Amino acid sequence: VNDPAAGVAVVTLASTWMYKFEGGPLPWVLDPSSYVEMLESERGESIRISQNTANEHEYLIRCLQLNEQQLTLSIYNRPSAKNPLPARASITVSFACAAPVSMQLTPLPHTPPSCPLLQSQGTVPSFAVQRGKMVDVEVSVFDDENRRFDNFSSIDWHWSSSNTQALSVMRNRIIQNHRLNPLSCQLSDESLDTQLYARAEQYLTEHLERISKYTELITPPLSHTIQLLARTAPTLSPDSINMYNYQFNTVFLNITEGSGHFLLKTFQPNPVKLIEAVHLPAVSSIQIVPLTEGYTTLIAEDLCLVPSPGGEPHVARANILVSGIQAVQLHVVDKVQVGDSILGLVSVLDSAHNPFPSSQHTHMFLTLSIRRDILSVTPATSRQKKPLLPSQLSHSSVFYITGKSVGSTNIAFNTTTKSNSIISSRPTEIQVFPPLSLNPKLITLLQGCVFQIKANGGPRPYASVQYSNEDDVIATVDAGGLISSHIIGETLVTGRSQALDPVSGKMVVFSEDSVRVRVVKLTGVSIFIAQKFLVEGSEVSVRAQGYEDDFLFYFSDPFEGLVFHWWVTNSDAVEVKSVYSDSGVLLEEERTFVGRILAKSVGASTLHLRVECRAGLCQPDGSIFHDQLRIQVIPRLTLLFPSAAPSLLLPQNGYTRVKTNIDTESHLSYALVTPCQDITDSKQLTHIISLSERGEIHTGSSTGNDVILITSQDSALNQTTSVYVEVKNIEGLTLRPGSHISALKNSSLHAYPLGFRAKFKAVLQDNLGRDFAPAQIPLDFNLNRLDVLEFSSIDSNSSLTIRPIKQGYAILRVCVKDLPHICDYLHLRGDY
C-alpha cells in the first residue's frame, strides 16, 4: 500500500486520498465468481469510498466529516468444493480527516542546514534565492498533532507579495500532493528583497459542493510569511591576485551578491597553509594576509543561497599567488623640458613577472637613486595622475619628475627584499633640455621676401623641429623654417620639437614655440647712425631702416626690388665706405643698405640716401624714398707734451686685464689712485672700477674716470707707471673685417667663395665713435638664412668666423645682448 510518510493519510475536509494496494490472493481460476475484495471502514458515514474500476486495488477516499478511522481491505475466495480452504489476506490503514491549524512556506531546493539564516530568531523567515529565476515554494499544512497534510487541495488560498515588480505568483495550480506540485513564483532580474504572503480562511466552494456543503470556515485562519532575498551566485573581485609576501601586507577581495553567508576554503597542491582569509560581512569583503610563498585557490561557498537544480552549492573562486619581489621596472619618457614635468611609472614584478598592485607598494619601501641633482622627483598627486588610465594606476606607483636644470642624469628605483638583498630598476637616462625658442619673435617681411627662423633649445640630438603655419595664404614655411611671404597680413608660425618616445614608440611633441609674421609694404626709409659727432680717424656703422621696424634684417636675397644710393656732400671730411672695403670683396653698390662712415678730417658733411622701389614692394608703388643726415667731425684730443700716458676706454659692465712686458719676470702690484682734493674721508670715495691683485678690471654701471698705479717690485729697482681709465656708455657697434682675400690680376671679387672662412670683429664705440678696448661684453646674433651661411660662436675677443655654404645672400645681425637696440649688420653673398 502507498502508505504516507507519517503512517496515516491526513487530508482536509472535502479532499481525497488515493490508496493503492498490491498483492493478495488472486481469483480462483476454476471458479472466479467466488473471488471477494472488500474495503471496510469504521465510520462509513464520514467518508466516501470509490473504487477504480480499471484497477480493483485502487480506492479514492473523500473526507465528508472531520474524524480519524481505520480502513481494512480484505481479499479472499469463498470456500468451494474444489477449493475448500481458500487463502485470505487483509490490511488495515489509517485515514484522518483533520482541521488545519498551521502552515509553512519553504523554497525548493531546500536551503542547506548550515545556513545561519535558518538559525535566525526573526518573526519572518528569510531565504536566499536566485534572482530572475522561477522559484518553487513548498507549501506544508499541519493539524493539531503537527502532522503534515497529504492533501489540502480543498483550501481556498490567497497569495500576495510586498513588491509585485520583484515577485509575481503563478496563481492557483491545483495541489494534489505537496511534494509534486509546489507553488511557483517568478523573480525579477533585480537584487530586491520581497515578502511572500499566504492566507486561507475557508474551503473552496467547488470542493464543498461535492460533499453537499456550501460554506465552511477555517478557524483560526491559516497564514504565513517568508522573506525572499533575490540574489545571484557570489563573485570575487578580483578573481586573480598576486600578493607581496610581507607580514603586514593585507589585501581585500570584494565579494558581491550571494546571501552574505559564506564558508571560506583554500585549495593548493601542498598542505602548507599559504594565506589567512577572514570574511568581513559589514563591508562585503574578504581580508587576506599572506603566510608563505606559493599558489592557492580561495573558495567562498555560499551557505544560504538555494542550490542549483543539480544540488551543487554556489561558490566563488579567486586564484592567489603569494610571491617575493623579482624585479623593479621604471617606465618614463627620457626627455623633459626644464621647468616642466613628466610622469614616471614604477612597477614591481612578482616571481611570475607580473606586476604587483600599486596598493602593495607601500610595504616595499621604494627609494630613488639619482646621479645628478637636476631633477625633482616627488610622488604624484591625484590631480597630476589624471592623464593616466586606470589600468596604469592599478599596478604602478606614479612619480612627478620636474626638470630643474639643463643636463642629463640617470635615475633608478630600488627596493630591499626580506633577505636584505637590493633589487633595482635598470638606470634610465633622462635629458633635461632647454625650451624650444624660435627667434626672432616678430618678423616683418616685404611681399616676396624670405626669412629663415632660428630654432634653439629642445631635446638633443635626435629631435626635429616641425613647422606649421596659421595662414598659408599670407606666408608659407618649409621644413627648414624658411618663411616665404605672399600677401599683406599677419600669421603665426609654430615650431614643435618632436622626438621618439622610447616607452610608447611614438613621436611626441616635447616643446613648442611660435613667432608672429607680418607681411607689409615699405612706406619710407631713414638713415640710422649711432653718433652725430665723430672724432677724426673714427669709423662707425651706418644703415638704412624703416619708419616702424628694423625691417632690413628680414629682406630676402638679393634685394631685387630695392636699390640703395649713398653719397656725401663733403668727401674731404666724411667718406662712405663698403663694409668689405678692407677685405677684398666688393658687393654691388646698389645693394649696400649698410655701410661705414670714415671721419677723415675736421668739418661737416651731409649724408644722403636714396632708395628706389622696382617691384611693387612700396606704397605707393614705384616710390623713391630719400633721407639725409648731417655729420660733424671734430678734432681728436691729443697730448703733445709730454707724450701721452697709457689710457683705456672701457664700456660699462665690462671686464679686461692690464698686461705689461714683465708680467712673468717681476712681482707687480696694482692700486687705484685716490685724488687728494675735496676728500676729507677716504672711506666716502667710490671708484668707478674695481681692481684685483692680478690687474683684472671690472666696470660697473657708473661712468667716469679712474687711474691705476702699477708698481714693479724686485730687489734691485722699483718701477711705476699709471693707466688712465675712462668708462662710458656704449652707443654703437661696428663689424670690421679681420681677414683679406685677393682676386686674380685684373679681376675683382663680388662674393665670398663658398667654403671660405672670413673673420670679422665686433667693435663697441662711444658717442664720439671711439673704439672701446675689448671688455668681454656679451653679444647676440641672428642670421636670416641659415641655409646660406654658417658662423662660429663669438669668442671673448668679440670675433666671429663666417663661411658661405650655398649661393645666395644672407644678412647677419650682431647686437649687444643687454642693449638689443645697439646692432650692426653684414650683408654677405656666397658664390663659386
Secondary structure as GFF3:
##gff-version 3
##sequence-region A 1 832
A	DSSP	beta_strand	8	11	.	.	.	ID=ss1
A	DSSP	beta_strand	16	20	.	.	.	ID=ss2
A	DSSP	three_ten_helix	32	34	.	.	.	ID=ss3
A	DSSP	beta_strand	35	41	.	.	.	ID=ss4
A	DSSP	three_ten_helix	44	46	.	.	.	ID=ss5
A	DSSP	beta_strand	47	51	.	.	.	ID=ss6
A	DSSP	beta_strand	58	63	.	.	.	ID=ss7
A	DSSP	beta_strand	67	77	.	.	.	ID=ss8
A	DSSP	beta_strand	88	97	.	.	.	ID=ss9
A	DSSP	beta_strand	102	108	.	.	.	ID=ss10
A	DSSP	three_ten_helix	116	119	.	.	.	ID=ss11
A	DSSP	beta_strand	126	130	.	.	.	ID=ss12
A	DSSP	beta_strand	134	142	.	.	.	ID=ss13
A	DSSP	beta_strand	155	161	.	.	.	ID=ss14
A	DSSP	beta_strand	167	169	.	.	.	ID=ss15
A	DSSP	beta_strand	183	187	.	.	.	ID=ss16
A	DSSP	beta_strand	193	203	.	.	.	ID=ss17
A	DSSP	alpha_helix	205	208	.	.	.	ID=ss18
A	DSSP	three_ten_helix	209	211	.	.	.	ID=ss19
A	DSSP	beta_strand	217	231	.	.	.	ID=ss20
A	DSSP	beta_strand	235	237	.	.	.	ID=ss21
A	DSSP	beta_strand	240	244	.	.	.	ID=ss22
A	DSSP	beta_strand	251	256	.	.	.	ID=ss23
A	DSSP	beta_strand	262	267	.	.	.	ID=ss24
A	DSSP	beta_strand	275	280	.	.	.	ID=ss25
A	DSSP	three_ten_helix	281	283	.	.	.	ID=ss26
A	DSSP	beta_strand	285	290	.	.	.	ID=ss27
A	DSSP	beta_strand	294	302	.	.	.	ID=ss28
A	DSSP	beta_strand	315	323	.	.	.	ID=ss29
A	DSSP	beta_strand	327	331	.	.	.	ID=ss30
A	DSSP	beta_strand	335	337	.	.	.	ID=ss31
A	DSSP	beta_strand	341	349	.	.	.	ID=ss32
A	DSSP	three_ten_helix	358	363	.	.	.	ID=ss33
A	DSSP	beta_strand	367	370	.	.	.	ID=ss34
A	DSSP	beta_strand	375	379	.	.	.	ID=ss35
A	DSSP	alpha_helix	390	394	.	.	.	ID=ss36
A	DSSP	beta_strand	397	403	.	.	.	ID=ss37
A	DSSP	beta_strand	407	416	.	.	.	ID=ss38
A	DSSP	beta_strand	422	424	.	.	.	ID=ss39
A	DSSP	beta_strand	428	433	.	.	.	ID=ss40
A	DSSP	beta_strand	437	439	.	.	.	ID=ss41
A	DSSP	beta_strand	442	446	.	.	.	ID=ss42
A	DSSP	beta_strand	450	452	.	.	.	ID=ss43
A	DSSP	beta_strand	454	456	.	.	.	ID=ss44
A	DSSP	beta_strand	464	469	.	.	.	ID=ss45
A	DSSP	beta_strand	475	477	.	.	.	ID=ss46
A	DSSP	beta_strand	482	485	.	.	.	ID=ss47
A	DSSP	beta_strand	489	500	.	.	.	ID=ss48
A	DSSP	beta_strand	507	520	.	.	.	ID=ss49
A	DSSP	beta_strand	525	529	.	.	.	ID=ss50
A	DSSP	beta_strand	533	535	.	.	.	ID=ss51
A	DSSP	beta_strand	539	546	.	.	.	ID=ss52
A	DSSP	three_ten_helix	551	554	.	.	.	ID=ss53
A	DSSP	beta_strand	562	568	.	.	.	ID=ss54
A	DSSP	beta_strand	574	577	.	.	.	ID=ss55
A	DSSP	three_ten_helix	589	591	.	.	.	ID=ss56
A	DSSP	beta_strand	594	599	.	.	.	ID=ss57
A	DSSP	beta_strand	603	613	.	.	.	ID=ss58
A	DSSP	beta_strand	624	634	.	.	.	ID=ss59
A	DSSP	beta_strand	647	651	.	.	.	ID=ss60
A	DSSP	beta_strand	655	657	.	.	.	ID=ss61
A	DSSP	beta_strand	667	672	.	.	.	ID=ss62
A	DSSP	three_ten_helix	682	684	.	.	.	ID=ss63
A	DSSP	beta_strand	689	691	.	.	.	ID=ss64
A	DSSP	beta_strand	696	699	.	.	.	ID=ss65
A	DSSP	beta_strand	704	713	.	.	.	ID=ss66
A	DSSP	beta_strand	719	728	.	.	.	ID=ss67
A	DSSP	beta_strand	732	737	.	.	.	ID=ss68
A	DSSP	beta_strand	752	753	.	.	.	ID=ss69
A	DSSP	beta_strand	758	765	.	.	.	ID=ss70
A	DSSP	beta_strand	779	783	.	.	.	ID=ss71
A	DSSP	beta_strand	789	791	.	.	.	ID=ss72
A	DSSP	beta_strand	799	804	.	.	.	ID=ss73
A	DSSP	beta_strand	808	816	.	.	.	ID=ss74
A	DSSP	beta_strand	819	831	.	.	.	ID=ss75
###
